[in-house]
Amino acid sequence: MDDITLQLQTSELPADMLPLTHHCKEIARSIVERRPDQARIPHYQPADGLIAWHLLRAVHEQCLTAKQGIFCEWGSGIGHVTLMASMLGMNATGIEIEPELVDIARNIARHFDIQADFKVASMYPQDNRTQVIDYLSVDLFFTYPWPSEKQRTIELFEQVAKTGAILVCYSGGLQYRILRKLNT
């Protein structure tokens, strides 16, 4: 694998991205701030929309040869990053193990009329009864793994991705790693 270094442009979100990002931020906040008597979603941590957008845009513009390529987000939560990838023109799929989050993501996609697919599944193929997505077709993966899962996620990428595929491994704030798979 090869580490990719990109220069991120720091600018505001495009106007067409603002309503989606505001909406997702409000929903994420309501999930994180649930009272103890409300159903909690363990380990839910949304990615920063502005940083995720700049990462997606930079990879999309500087690294991908197929501008309308295939995108897959592992642990897609409420779908914000997957929906942004779709707005960039990618065929986007989010994989999330929490059914409630997938329902929310699908509702947001309908509300904003954005084409994206959301699957209730594990990102680990061996944990699913059927194939969720053909990982060998994916050009760009995005994930915001729990710190204890970061290395396992990178190993999964190395095992299932095609040569040339890219993984954006977001760690919160301005911390991220971008990898390209060099061979099969």
C-alpha positions in Angstrom: 0.0 0.0 0.0 1.0 3.5 -0.6 0.3 6.5 1.6 -1.1 9.5 -0.4 -0.4 13.0 0.6 -2.9 15.6 -0.5 -3.1 19.3 0.0 -6.6 20.0 1.3 -8.2 23.3 0.3 -9.8 25.1 3.2 -12.9 26.8 2.0 -16.6 26.8 2.9 -18.9 24.1 1.8 -20.6 24.7 -1.6 -24.0 26.2 -1.3 -25.8 23.0 -2.5 -24.1 21.1 0.3 -25.1 23.4 3.2 -28.7 22.2 3.7 -27.6 18.6 3.8 -24.8 19.2 6.2 -26.9 21.4 8.5 -29.6 18.7 8.6 -27.1 15.9 9.3 -25.4 17.9 12.0 -28.7 18.4 13.8 -29.7 14.8 13.6 -26.2 13.6 14.7 -26.4 16.0 17.7 -29.8 14.6 18.7 -28.5 11.1 18.6 -25.3 11.9 20.6 -27.3 13.9 23.2 -30.0 11.3 23.9 -31.1 11.0 27.5 -30.4 7.9 29.4 -34.1 6.8 29.1 -33.8 7.0 25.3 -32.4 4.2 23.1 -28.7 4.8 22.7 -26.5 3.9 19.8 -23.2 2.6 21.1 -20.0 4.2 19.8 -21.9 6.5 17.4 -19.5 9.3 16.4 -20.3 11.4 13.3 -17.5 12.6 11.0 -17.0 16.4 10.7 -18.9 17.2 7.5 -16.6 20.1 6.4 -13.4 18.0 6.7 -15.0 14.9 5.2 -16.2 17.1 2.2 -12.6 18.4 1.7 -11.2 14.9 1.9 -13.7 13.5 -0.6 -13.3 16.4 -3.0 -9.5 16.3 -2.9 -9.4 12.5 -3.5 -12.0 12.8 -6.2 -10.3 15.5 -8.1 -6.6 14.5 -7.5 -6.6 10.7 -7.3 -9.5 9.1 -9.1 -9.4 8.3 -12.8 -13.1 7.3 -12.8 -14.8 10.5 -11.7 -18.2 8.7 -11.6 -16.6 5.8 -9.8 -17.9 3.5 -7.0 -17.8 4.7 -3.4 -18.3 2.7 -0.3 -18.4 4.0 3.3 -17.7 1.5 6.1 -19.7 2.5 9.2 -21.8 5.0 7.3 -23.9 6.1 10.4 -26.6 8.5 9.2 -25.1 8.6 5.7 -23.7 12.1 5.5 -20.4 11.2 3.9 -22.0 8.7 1.6 -24.5 11.3 0.4 -21.7 13.8 -0.2 -20.0 11.2 -2.4 -23.2 10.8 -4.3 -23.4 14.6 -4.8 -19.9 14.4 -6.3 -21.3 12.1 -8.9 -20.1 8.8 -7.5 -22.3 5.6 -7.2 -22.4 5.6 -3.4 -23.1 2.9 -0.9 -23.0 3.1 2.9 -22.7 0.0 5.0 -23.8 0.3 8.7 -24.5 -2.3 11.3 -27.1 -0.3 13.2 -30.5 -0.6 11.6 -31.8 2.7 13.1 -28.9 4.6 11.5 -29.6 3.1 8.1 -33.2 4.0 8.4 -32.2 7.6 9.2 -29.8 7.7 6.3 -32.4 6.4 3.9 -34.8 9.1 5.1 -32.3 11.8 4.6 -31.5 10.6 1.1 -35.2 10.7 0.3 -35.7 14.1 1.9 -32.9 15.6 -0.2 -33.6 13.4 -3.3 -30.0 12.1 -3.3 -29.3 8.7 -4.9 -27.4 6.5 -2.5 -27.7 2.9 -1.3 -27.6 2.1 2.4 -27.2 -1.5 3.7 -27.7 -2.9 7.2 -24.6 -5.1 7.4 -21.1 -5.6 8.7 -18.3 -4.2 6.6 -16.6 -7.6 7.2 -17.8 -10.0 4.4 -17.5 -13.1 6.6 -20.1 -11.6 9.1 -22.8 -11.4 6.4 -25.0 -14.2 5.0 -24.8 -12.7 1.5 -22.5 -10.4 -0.4 -23.4 -6.8 0.4 -21.3 -5.1 -2.2 -18.6 -6.3 -4.6 -15.6 -4.7 -2.9 -13.5 -5.3 -6.1 -15.7 -2.8 -7.9 -15.1 0.0 -5.4 -12.8 2.9 -6.3 -12.9 4.9 -3.0 -13.6 3.6 0.5 -14.2 6.0 3.4 -14.2 5.0 7.1 -14.1 6.6 10.5 -13.2 3.6 12.6 -13.0 3.3 16.4 -9.4 3.7 17.4 -9.2 0.0 18.4 -10.5 -1.0 14.9 -8.2 1.2 12.7 -5.6 -1.4 12.0 -8.2 -4.1 11.3 -9.9 -1.8 8.9 -6.7 -1.1 7.0 -6.1 -4.9 6.9 -9.6 -5.4 5.5 -9.0 -2.8 2.8 -5.7 -4.6 1.9 -7.6 -7.9 1.7 -10.7 -6.9 -0.3 -9.9 -3.9 -2.4 -8.8 -3.9 -6.0 -5.5 -2.6 -7.2 -5.6 1.2 -7.3 -8.5 1.5 -4.9 -8.2 4.3 -2.3 -9.1 4.3 1.4 -9.7 7.4 3.4 -9.3 6.5 7.0 -10.6 9.5 9.0 -9.6 9.7 12.7 -11.5 12.9 13.8 -10.5 16.5 13.6 -7.8 17.0 11.0 -6.4 13.5 11.5 -6.7 11.1 8.5 -4.7 8.7 6.4 -5.2 8.1 2.7 -4.0 4.8 1.3 -3.9 3.4 -2.3 -3.7 -0.3 -2.8 -0.8 -1.1 -5.1 -1.3 -4.8 -5.9 -3.8 -7.6 -5.5 
